[in-house]
Amino acid sequence: VQLQASGGGLVQAGGSLRLSCAASGRTFSSYGMGWFRQPPGKEREFVAGINWSGGITYYADSVKGRFTISRDNARNTMYLQMNSLNPEDTAVYYCATHRTILTPRNSDGMDYWGKGTQVTVSS
């Protein structure tokens, strides 16, 4: 599976960005997916997960109500809409696939990872 994340950039606090993750190499609707991030100097952390159909999602408390994960199985693409961004959201964001159709809630079971996309939120 190849994953390509895009959509990162520099945004002011309170702004929005939408990340995309394009996948290839495996039937897109056969696995759950997730977004993770690694802030500067910190370990990678879970952000959001989505099941194979897009019907079940799960969020880290730090982004709940601000971020929305979704997927378009016809386009083999997953998204992360990020609103009300703050400087604590600054990180490299990664997309990854789960080994099952289920909704990931952490990094357990994640099998393929894309290269990250940088998100920088200025105050």
C-alpha positions as CSV (number, residue, x, y, z in Angstrom):
1,V,0.0,0.0,0.0
2,Q,1.3,3.5,-0.9
3,L,-0.1,6.5,1.0
4,Q,0.5,10.1,0.1
5,A,-0.5,12.8,2.6
6,S,-0.9,16.3,1.4
7,G,-2.6,19.6,2.3
8,G,-0.3,20.8,5.1
9,G,0.9,24.3,5.4
10,L,1.2,27.4,7.5
11,V,-2.0,28.8,9.0
12,Q,-2.8,31.4,11.7
13,A,-4.5,30.3,14.9
14,G,-8.2,30.0,14.4
15,G,-7.8,29.0,10.8
16,S,-8.6,25.8,9.0
17,L,-6.8,23.2,6.8
18,R,-7.9,20.1,5.0
19,L,-5.5,17.2,4.7
20,S,-5.8,14.5,2.2
21,C,-4.4,11.0,2.1
22,A,-4.4,9.2,-1.3
23,A,-4.0,5.5,-1.2
24,S,-3.1,2.8,-3.8
25,G,-2.1,-0.8,-3.9
26,R,-4.9,-2.4,-2.0
27,T,-8.7,-2.3,-2.2
28,F,-9.4,1.0,-0.4
29,S,-12.6,-0.1,1.2
30,S,-11.0,-3.2,2.8
31,Y,-9.4,-1.4,5.8
32,G,-9.8,1.2,8.4
33,M,-7.6,4.2,8.4
34,G,-6.2,6.8,10.8
35,W,-4.5,10.1,11.1
36,F,-1.6,10.6,13.5
37,R,0.7,13.5,14.3
38,Q,4.1,14.1,15.8
39,P,4.6,17.5,17.4
40,P,8.2,18.9,17.5
41,G,10.2,17.1,20.1
42,K,7.4,14.8,21.1
43,E,6.3,11.3,20.2
44,R,3.7,10.5,17.6
45,E,0.2,10.5,18.8
46,F,-3.2,9.3,17.5
47,V,-5.5,12.0,16.1
48,A,-8.5,10.3,14.5
49,G,-9.7,7.0,13.0
50,I,-12.3,5.8,10.6
51,N,-13.6,2.4,9.7
52,W,-13.8,0.9,6.2
53,S,-17.1,2.5,5.2
54,G,-16.7,5.9,6.9
55,G,-19.6,5.2,9.2
56,I,-17.7,4.9,12.4
57,T,-15.1,7.5,13.5
58,Y,-13.1,8.1,16.7
59,Y,-11.2,11.2,17.8
60,A,-8.5,12.0,20.4
61,D,-9.9,14.3,23.0
62,S,-7.6,17.1,22.0
63,V,-9.2,17.4,18.6
64,K,-12.8,16.3,19.2
65,G,-15.2,18.9,18.0
66,R,-12.6,20.7,15.9
67,F,-11.4,18.0,13.5
68,T,-13.5,15.8,11.2
69,I,-12.2,12.6,9.5
70,S,-13.9,11.3,6.4
71,R,-13.2,9.1,3.4
72,D,-14.3,8.8,-0.2
73,N,-13.9,5.2,-1.2
74,A,-14.6,6.0,-4.8
75,R,-11.6,8.3,-4.9
76,N,-9.4,6.1,-2.7
77,T,-8.8,9.1,-0.4
78,M,-9.2,10.0,3.2
79,Y,-9.5,13.5,4.6
80,L,-9.0,15.4,7.8
81,Q,-10.8,18.7,8.1
82,M,-9.1,20.8,10.8
83,N,-10.9,23.8,12.1
84,S,-10.1,26.2,15.0
85,L,-6.5,25.4,14.8
86,N,-4.2,26.4,17.5
87,P,-0.4,26.4,17.9
88,E,-0.6,23.1,19.8
89,D,-1.8,21.5,16.6
90,T,1.6,22.1,15.0
91,A,3.0,18.8,13.9
92,V,3.9,16.5,11.1
93,Y,0.6,14.7,10.2
94,Y,0.7,11.1,9.0
95,C,-2.0,8.8,7.5
96,A,-1.9,5.1,8.0
97,T,-4.0,2.0,7.3
98,H,-5.3,-0.5,9.7
99,R,-4.9,-4.3,9.2
100,T,-8.7,-4.7,9.6
101,I,-11.9,-2.9,8.5
102,L,-12.3,-1.5,12.0
103,T,-11.9,2.0,13.4
104,P,-8.4,2.5,14.9
105,R,-8.2,4.2,18.2
106,N,-4.5,4.2,18.6
107,S,-1.5,2.9,16.7
108,D,-2.2,-0.8,17.4
109,G,-2.8,-2.7,14.2
110,M,-1.7,0.1,11.9
111,D,0.3,-1.5,9.1
112,Y,1.2,1.0,6.4
113,W,2.2,4.6,6.9
114,G,2.6,7.5,4.5
115,K,5.1,10.2,4.6
116,G,3.9,13.1,6.7
117,T,2.8,16.5,5.8
118,Q,3.8,19.5,7.9
119,V,1.1,21.6,9.6
120,T,2.3,24.8,11.3
121,V,-0.1,27.0,13.2
122,S,1.2,30.5,14.1
123,S,-0.2,32.4,17.1
